[in-house]
Amino acid sequence: MGRFHSYRAYTVGCVIAWSIVWIIVGTQASETTKERVLFFFLGWLAGWTSATIARAVYPPPAKRRSN
């Protein structure tokens, strides 16, 4: 189960979830709702992109030693 606790698994899950959302919104929603979901998605995408860049650029925190 440990292999599912990774950023790659999170990303794959997000892609699947957003695909389902866009299928439903694209077939069922009004133009106003589609626009709102698009803006929400773009905000989420900006956050995901910045987190991905930060994970690639900055090293992970040092492990603490227990005394």
MOZI-V802209 format. One record per residue. N is the residue number from 1. RES is the residue in one small letter. PHI is phi as a letter, one per 30 degrees, with the letter a starting at -180 (none if undefined). BURIAL is b if it has 24 or more other C-alpha atoms within 12 Angstrom, else e. Layout:
((N | RES | PHI | BURIAL) (N | RES | PHI | BURIAL))
This chain:
((1 | m | none | e) (2 | g | d | e) (3 | r | d | e) (4 | f | d | e) (5 | h | c | e) (6 | s | b | e) (7 | y | d | e) (8 | r | d | e) (9 | a | d | e) (10 | y | d | e) (11 | t | d | e) (12 | v | d | e) (13 | g | d | e) (14 | c | d | e) (15 | v | d | e) (16 | i | d | e) (17 | a | d | e) (18 | w | d | e) (19 | s | d | e) (20 | i | d | e) (21 | v | e | e) (22 | w | d | e) (23 | i | d | e) (24 | i | d | e) (25 | v | d | e) (26 | g | d | e) (27 | t | c | e) (28 | q | c | e) (29 | a | c | e) (30 | s | d | e) (31 | e | d | e) (32 | t | d | e) (33 | t | d | e) (34 | k | e | e) (35 | e | d | e) (36 | r | d | e) (37 | v | d | e) (38 | l | d | e) (39 | f | d | e) (40 | f | d | e) (41 | f | d | e) (42 | l | d | e) (43 | g | d | e) (44 | w | d | e) (45 | l | d | e) (46 | a | d | e) (47 | g | d | e) (48 | w | d | e) (49 | t | d | e) (50 | s | d | e) (51 | a | d | e) (52 | t | d | e) (53 | i | d | e) (54 | a | d | e) (55 | r | d | e) (56 | a | d | e) (57 | v | c | e) (58 | y | c | e) (59 | p | d | e) (60 | p | d | e) (61 | p | d | e) (62 | a | d | e) (63 | k | d | e) (64 | r | d | e) (65 | r | c | e) (66 | s | c | e) (67 | n | c | e))
